[in-house]
C-alpha cells in the first residue's frame, strides 16, 4: 500500500471479525512503528501487549465511567471531556447514563490491546508552566501510536486510539504494573476489521490552514501564483 493511500484510509476500527492477529505480524507492525520520532530521540515510550481476556475486560470496565460522562455530555450538546469549557451536566445525570457499548466492548472483542505509556523522566514538557492542560509531552509517544495504526492498516488489520480509561490511570498502573512515573497515553485495540473503509471524510486544508497568522488568509495550492 502506498503511503498516501494508507494515510487516507487508516480509520478508527472498533468492530472485529475475531480473526487472530499473530505475534509475528504484530512484531512486524511494532518493528516498523518504533521508527517514530520522540523528543530528543530519548525513546521513552513503552507498549504493553495485552491478550489476556480478563485484563481486557478490566480495561473495558475502567473505561466505563468516562464513557458515561462522554455520552451524557454528547446528549447535552456539549463537547465531551473538554478542558476549556466546564460541563453543565450533573454527576447524577452522568451516573444515570449507560456507557455506550461501542466505547467499551471494543477492548473485549479485539484480539489484542496495546497500552502505550511514556517515561515522564525523559520527556521535555515545554508547556508545564502554562495555565492549561499540558499537551507537548504527547509528541514523544503519539507519533509511535499513529505509526502502529498505519502499519496495522498495511498488514490488513486496524484499531483505534482510545483514552477514556486513562481517567483512572492509577488503576491501569496497578492492573498492568506500570510505574507511577510513566504516563498512560493511549489504549489501542487491534484486530481484523469487519469492514475496511476506503473513503474518509475530513475537513479541507483551506478550512484549518492559514497564511502567516492564525487569522490569516486560507492556505491553498495557488497561494504563490
Secondary structure, DSSP 4 states (H G I P E B T S, - for coil): --HHHHHHH--B---B------HHHHHHHHHHHTTS--GGG---EEEEEE--HHHHHHHHHHHHHHHHHHHHHHHTT--TT-SSS-----HHHHHTSPPPHHHHHHHHHSSEEEEEEEETTS---TTTTSSS---GGGGGTHHHHHHHHHHHHHTT-EEEEE-GGGGGHHHHHHHHT--TTEEEEEEEEEE-BSS---------HHHH-BSSSTTSPBP-TTTT-
